[in-house]
Amino acid sequence: MAPLTAALPDGRQIAYVDGGDPAGYPVLGLHGTPGCRLNRSPDDSVYARSGVRYITTDRAGYGQSSRHRGRSVADEAADVRAVADALDLDQFSVIGGSGGGPHALACAALLADRVERVACQSSLAPLGEGGLSRSEWLHDMAPEAAESLEWAEDGEAYLETRIRSALTRMEHALVSDPSSLLGEGMGQGDREVLARPEVVEVFTRIMAEQSAHGVGGAVDDTLAFARPWGFALSSVSVPVLLTYGLQDFSCPPDHGRWLARHLPTALVIEDETGGHLPQDLHAEIVTVFGWLRTGELPGSLGSAP
């Protein structure tokens, strides 16, 4: 899917894919760390069948989007607004998972005039003052994920070197042992998902594109997570569907539970067997994108506040 671009006032550009049902309800998707606009099902019809027009972006520094060195988590909201303006979207919803989760929450806090609902999946919590302490933030986190904080603490140059090495390891893992793509510390459920041929195919496309112009996106994400996010979660007034799994070792459940306590509008789904990745992507699309479109969840899952 060829990217489109939105021009920003500071001269940067944001690349995005506009798919799903062109006449459907608009949802903007924010990828994880690392990632790109291709973090989506290759079967675009699943979004169309959910009645959704699904727009996924390259966050600043990833794929074909210009880098924004020194950005905060909060800065993502302005870039999302620019994409929505380029597409003449008045009202829309946002979904973000993993490293995209904090950025989705930034949209909930800072774009309440435009954003109707936000889905935040397997997300990190804030670190430091007003968030989790360093030891709490790292508790139960897989070594491969925890190392990124230590790299950030050693400075941007060192962080960039280590991220380059980590991405090289991931490229080799895609060929030799896809189940180890996110590191040996992942839960068994996530390892099984990563080993599926269709998942390998998607990650192969993502890996080829996410660092097309360098690793600046991943560097800037990692630095942003180690600093204050730039907005108050207590200011969120739009409904947030917060989902996390108890077998997640990339963004451990203590992060999700902290967010649940501090998001005033959160509808929380805690999955006892869930990991970092969805076990059934199509089923998740039906449920979560249905909620983003209507504000309703099926059956026993209940309704949004």
Long-range contacts (C-beta under 8 A, 24 or more apart in sequence): 1-37, 1-38, 1-44, 3-37, 3-58, 3-63, 3-64, 4-86, 5-64, 6-82, 6-83, 6-85, 6-86, 7-82, 7-86, 8-66, 8-78, 8-79, 8-82, 11-66, 12-60, 12-65, 12-66, 12-67, 12-68, 13-64, 13-65, 13-66, 14-57, 14-58, 14-60, 14-65, 14-66, 14-79, 14-82, 14-83, 15-57, 15-58, 15-63, 15-64, 15-65, 16-55, 16-56, 16-57, 16-58, 16-83, 17-55, 17-56, 18-53, 18-55, 18-87, 19-44, 19-47, 19-53, 19-54, 19-55, 19-56, 20-44, 20-47, 20-48, 20-50, 20-52, 20-53, 20-54, 21-47, 21-48, 21-51, 21-52, 21-53, 22-53, 23-53, 24-48, 24-50, 24-51, 24-52, 24-53, 24-293, 25-51, 25-52, 25-53, 25-92, 25-93, 25-292, 25-293, 26-52, 26-53, 26-55, 26-84, 26-87, 26-89, 26-91, 26-92, 26-93, 27-52, 27-53, 27-54, 27-55, 27-92, 27-93, 27-94, 27-95, 27-289, 27-292, 27-293, 28-55, 28-56, 28-57, 28-80, 28-83, 28-84, 28-92, 28-93, 28-94, 28-95, 28-107, 29-54, 29-55, 29-56, 29-57, 29-94, 29-95, 29-96, 29-100, 30-56, 30-57, 30-59, 30-76, 30-80, 30-94, 30-95, 30-96, 30-97, 30-100, 30-103, 30-104, 30-107, 31-56, 31-57, 31-58, 31-59, 31-62, 31-96, 31-97, 31-99, 31-100, 32-97, 32-98, 32-99, 32-100, 33-98, 33-99, 33-100, 33-218, 33-221, 33-222, 33-225, 34-62, 34-99, 34-163, 34-167, 34-210, 34-211, 34-215, 34-217, 34-218, 34-221, 35-59, 35-62, 35-98, 35-99, 35-100, 35-206, 35-210, 36-62, 36-63, 36-206, 36-209, 36-210, 37-63, 37-209, 38-63, 38-202, 38-205, 38-206, 38-209, 38-210, 39-100, 39-206, 41-202, 41-281, 41-282, 41-285, 42-198, 42-201, 42-202, 42-205, 43-282, 46-282, 46-285, 46-286, 47-285, 47-289, 50-285, 50-286, 50-289, 50-290, 50-293, 51-293, 52-289, 52-292, 52-293, 54-289, 55-83, 55-87, 57-83, 58-217, 59-100, 59-103, 59-217, 59-221, 60-217, 60-220, 61-213, 61-214, 61-216, 61-217, 61-218, 61-219, 61-220, 61-221, 62-210, 62-211, 62-217, 62-218, 63-209, 63-210, 63-212, 63-213, 63-217, 64-212, 64-213, 65-217, 67-213, 67-214, 67-216, 67-217, 67-220, 68-220, 69-216, 69-220, 70-220, 70-223, 71-220, 71-224, 72-224, 72-227, 72-228, 72-229, 72-230, 73-102, 73-103, 73-105, 73-106, 73-224, 73-225, 73-229, 73-230, 73-231, 74-106, 74-109, 74-110, 74-229, 74-230, 74-231, 75-106, 75-230, 76-103, 76-106, 76-107, 77-106, 77-107, 77-109, 77-110, 77-111, 80-107, 80-111, 81-111, 81-114, 84-114, 89-114, 90-114, 91-115, 91-116, 92-116, 93-117, 93-118, 93-119, 93-292, 93-293, 94-118, 94-119, 95-119, 95-120, 95-121, 95-288, 95-289, 95-292, 96-120, 96-121, 96-123, 97-121, 97-122, 97-123, 98-122, 98-123, 98-124, 98-250, 98-251, 98-276, 99-124, 99-221, 99-225, 101-251, 102-126, 102-224, 102-225, 102-229, 105-229, 105-231, 105-233, 105-236, 105-240, 105-259, 105-263, 106-229, 106-230, 106-231, 108-236, 108-238, 108-240, 109-231, 109-232, 109-233, 109-235, 109-236, 110-231, 112-236, 112-237, 112-238, 115-238, 116-238, 116-239, 116-295, 117-238, 117-239, 117-240, 117-241, 117-291, 117-292, 117-295, 117-304, 118-238, 118-239, 118-240, 118-241, 119-240, 119-241, 119-243, 119-288, 119-291, 119-292, 120-240, 120-241, 120-242, 120-243, 120-259, 121-243, 121-244, 121-288, 122-243, 122-244, 122-245, 122-248, 122-250, 122-251, 122-256, 122-276, 122-277, 123-242, 123-244, 123-251, 123-255, 123-256, 123-259, 124-225, 124-251, 124-255, 125-254, 125-255, 125-256, 125-258, 125-259, 126-228, 126-229, 126-233, 127-225, 127-226, 128-227, 128-228, 129-228, 130-228, 130-232, 131-258, 132-254, 132-255, 132-258, 136-254, 136-258, 137-255, 139-252, 139-254, 140-249, 140-252, 140-253, 140-254, 141-249, 141-250, 141-251, 141-252, 142-182, 142-183, 142-184, 142-185, 142-186, 142-249, 142-250, 143-183, 143-184, 143-185, 144-182, 144-183, 144-184, 144-185, 145-182, 145-183, 145-185, 145-249, 145-250, 145-251, 148-222, 149-222, 149-225, 149-226, 151-222, 152-222, 152-223, 152-225, 152-226, 153-226, 156-219, 156-223, 159-219, 159-222, 159-223, 160-215, 160-216, 160-219, 163-215, 163-218, 163-219, 163-222, 164-215, 167-207, 167-211, 167-215, 167-218, 170-207, 171-207, 174-200, 174-203, 174-204, 174-207, 178-203, 182-250, 182-276, 185-249, 186-249, 186-250, 186-275, 186-276, 187-247, 187-248, 187-249, 187-275, 187-276, 188-247, 189-247, 189-273, 189-274, 189-275, 189-277, 189-279, 190-247, 190-248, 190-249, 190-250, 190-275, 190-276, 190-277, 193-275, 193-277, 193-278, 193-279, 194-277, 233-259, 233-262, 233-263, 234-262, 234-264, 236-263, 236-264, 236-265, 237-264, 237-265, 238-265, 239-265, 239-267, 239-295, 239-304, 239-305, 240-265, 240-266, 240-267, 241-266, 241-267, 241-269, 241-288, 241-291, 241-292, 241-297, 241-304, 242-266, 242-267, 242-268, 242-269, 243-268, 243-269, 243-270, 243-271, 243-274, 243-288, 244-269, 244-270, 244-271, 244-274, 245-270, 245-271, 245-272, 245-273, 245-274, 245-275, 245-276, 246-270, 246-271, 246-272, 246-273, 246-274, 247-273, 247-274, 247-275, 248-274, 248-275, 248-276, 249-275, 249-276, 250-276, 251-276, 265-305, 267-297, 267-302, 267-304, 267-305, 269-301
